[in-house]
Amino acid sequence: MISLLGLLVFHGSLAGFSEAEHGVRYLDNGRIRLGVDLDKGGSITYLAKAGGENMVNSADLGRQIQMSFYSGPVPYAPGGKQPADVWKGLGWNPIQTGDFYGHPSQVLEFHTDEETIYLKCIPMHWPLDDVLGECTFEEWIRLEGNVAIVKNRLVMIRPDKTQYQARDQELPAIYTNGPWYRLMSYTGDTPFTKGRLSEMTNRTPQSAFP
């Protein structure tokens, strides 16, 4: 049995490590349907109302609905391995699905009782070519009416103990298909108090970023 710590210092393929299931697994309560893809780190790749169209954009491993975290240094070049030029400003950036070069994250555990989902994965660093994150991601999902309730946890096993500056985080990263361009979120400084939501909509030429 290979230890998790052993895997995290090995920047290479995880093929053969886990016998976890593959493909998309769903929760469906008759009102909404949600799917996680075990070949993409267990990220959410399907979300739709009953009988409706999938809202989630899965054009590449950097989209979906997924965990994505940021820290220093910038650029992050472990062992001298350089990030892709277009993403070198991101710094330390493990994400749930995989990396910019197409290497998927590895699901370590997956459990479902048809009402809830639990999974754990080792993420990949988005800007780097086949580099494991020094951490694990965990996710708990359940459906309640027309709402998906998702709890995430980042467990750090990073040898670098430097206190880097605070960074904006994607909690979670969300990429939807074209018709679903309105994002509603609470952006104030007193969360969990049922405050007023704000609409955040990017429209060209304000931003070409999806």
Secondary structure, 3 states (H helix, E strand, C coil): CCCHHHHHCCCCCCCCCCCCCCCEEEEECCCEEEEEECCCCCEEEEEEECCCCCCECCCCCCCCEEEECCECCCCCCHHHCCCCHHHHHHCECEECCECCCCCECEEEEEEECCCEEEEEEECEECCCCCCECCEEEEEEEEEECCEEEEEEEEEECCCCCCCCCCCCCEEEEECECCCCCCEEECCCCCCCCCCCCEEECCCCCCCCCC
